[in-house]
């Protein structure tokens, strides 16, 4: 069933109001009519099955039929920090990691980032990325849309490490400690009643991280981990690592 995220203010006591692009999608793409049903979420604490009551020029009003439980989110919050890759690869990372269950995304610049960062285009790029995250969250029946921050410098990213319970620095030259060696004991040591742990995955650019960056990451509190014996593309590494973490946390049948 089609799902839409709406602002909390549009979630009324017994009905909801959908406006803008989502309203146009309901009426012009889905060709919905009064009596048709869909799901809405405010992305925070409310989700409901609704039935169309009235279709206006730029809005759709729907009556709440049933309030739904919000149980689609992982019990572990994984933020994917991705060094900006070339072309539209970041869009693929955001789309697929949102489907898997990423909590947030932090794009950043590192020594071997080849993308020419343009601060003037930052707002437009963020708008595009957030739209992709929203559509992917709707398609995969997420209860919330992952957060997206503006691009950080390497030093800014390092300074943010203290805000996480665990930071995994995925390094292609790490031959000893693999991701599971860090995640499995970390999850086993968590108390059942503890808040959802927040993990940061740090993924490098096409050319990988420099040795100096590896030293700086570990000094800032990150744990260097490998992702197997094969070298993954920049846009593949984040998806792979995220899926591994969710498996080890029990989201996909792990522990």
N, C-alpha and C positions, 0 to 999 in steps of 0.2 A: 504494500500500500504506500502511496506517495506520502512523503514526510516533508515538513517545512519548519524552519526555525523562525520565530517571530520575536520582536522586542517584548520584554516582560510587561511593559505598559499596555500592550495589545492583548494581553491575556486577562480577560475580565472574569467576573464571578461565574457567569453561566454561558459565556460565548467568547469567541475570539475574533479579532479583525486582522486580516492579512492584506498588506498593501504593497505597492511598488512592483518590482520585477516578479516576486512570487505570486502576486495576484494575477498578473498577466500570464504567468505560466499556467496557473490553474484554469483560467478561462480560455486562453488562446491556444496553448499547447495541449493541455490535457482535455480541453473542451468540456470541462465539468459543468454541471447544472445543479440547481437547488435539489437537495436530497442526496447528492453524492457525498462520499465521506473521504477524509484523509486524516493524517496525524499531524499535530503541531507540538512544538516544544519551545520553551523559553530559554533553553540551554543552561538552566540553573537548577530549578527544582520542580518545574511543572511540565507535564506532558499529558496530552489527551487525544482521544478519538473524537473527531468533530464532524458535524453534518452541515453542509452548506444551506444557509437560510436565505441569503440575499446576495446578489451579484451587482456591484456598482460599476461605474466607469473605470475606477482605478483601485477598487477594494473589493474584498470578499468577506462577508460576515457569516460565521458558522457557529452553530449551537454545540456546546459540549455534551457529548453522549456518554463518555466514560473517561474518568481520570486513570491514567496508566502509571505503572511503576517504572522508575528509571533504573534499570538494572543492566544496561548495555556497556557501562564503562569498566575498564580494567581496575583491579584492586591495587595496581601499582601504577604510579604516574611517571611516565617516561618522556622526557623532553629530548628531542633530537636537535643537537647543535651541528649544523652542516656548513662546512666551508663552501662558499658560493661556487657552484660548478658552472661550466659553460652552457650557453644556449638556454633551452627551456628545461634542463634536467632538474632544476630545483622544483619546478611545477610537478614533475613526476614523483619526486621525493615526498612532497607535501600531500599529493593525492593518495599515493599508496600507503604511506605511513599513517595518514588519517584513517584510512579503511582498516588498518591493522589495530589502531587504538592509541596512537601517539597523543600525549597530553598537551604538548606545545612544541613549537619550533623556534630555534634561535639561529638565524643565518649569521655567519661571521667571515672575517677576512684573515687569511693566514699568509705566511711567506710565499707559498707557491700557488696562491689563488691567481688564476689567469684572467678572471673577469675584471674588466675596468670598471671600478665602482664609480657610480655617478649619483651623488647625493640629491641632485635635482630630480632624478627619476625614482627616488626611493618611495615616495608616497604612492605613485601610480603602480609601482611594482608590488608594494604591500597590499594595495587594494585588489590587484589581480590574484595574488597568492591567497588572500583571505576568502575571496570568492571561490577559489578552487577547494579550499579546506571546507567551506560551508557545503558545497555541492557533494563533496566526498563523504562528509559526515551524514548528510541526508540519505545518500545512496546506501550507506552501510548501516543505517539505523543507529547512529550514535546518539547519546543523550546530550552531548555538548560539542561545540566547535572548538578545536584546538586553538590555543592562543598563538599569535605570531608577533614577534618583536622586530623592531628595526635592526638592521645589520650592525653587529658589534665588531670592534677591533679585537685582535688577539688578546691584548692586555685587559680589555673590558671583559672578555669571556673568562679569562683566568680569575679575575676578581669575583666573578659570579659563582665560582665553585663552592664557596662556603654555604650557599643557599640550598644545597642538595645533600641528601643522605648518602649518596654514592655517585661518584663520577667515573665513568669508564671511557678511557682514552683509547680508541681503536687504532692500533698502530701496526702497519703491515710488516714491520721488522721484528715484531714481538713473536718469538718462537717458543717461549716457555709457557707463559700463563695465557690460557685461552679464556674467552668470555665466560664460559660455564664455570671455570675455576673460581671466578669472582662472584657471579650471580647466585649459584647454588648455595654456598654457605651463607651469603648475605640474606637470602630469603629464609633459610632454615633458622637463622638466629632471630628473626623478627617475631615479636609477640603477636599472638592472634588478635588481641584487642588494640594493637597499636594503630595509629593513623596510617593511611596509605603511604608507603615509602616513595620518595621522589628521587628518581635516577636521571642523571644527565649522560647522554651518549654523545661523545665528541667524534665527529667524522671528518676526515681530511678532504682536500681537493684532489683533482686528477693526478697531480704529481706527488701526492702524499705529504706527510709532515717532515720537517727537518729534524735532525737529531737535537738541535737546540730547543725546538718546540717541545720535543719529548721530555727533555730535562725540565723545562719550565712547567709543563703540565703536571709532572709527578711532584715537583716542589710545591705546587699549588694544591695538592691533595688528590690528584687523579690517580687511578690505577690503570697502568698500561695493559691492554689485552689484545690478543690476536683473534682472528675470525677464520681460523683454519689454515690449511697449507696452500690455498689458492689466493691469488690477488684479485680482489673484487673491484669493480668500477666504483667511482665515488657515489653514484646514484643507487648502487646496489647494496653497498655496505650498511647504510642506515636501516633499510628495510630488513636485511638479514639479521642484524643485531637486535632490532626491535622484536622481531618474531621470536628470536632465541630467548630474550628476557621474558616475554609474555608466556612462553612455554614453561620456562623454569619457575615462574611464579604461579603456575597452575591454570592460567587462562586458556591454554590450549591442550590441556591434558597432562601437563608436567607434574611436578611434585605436588 
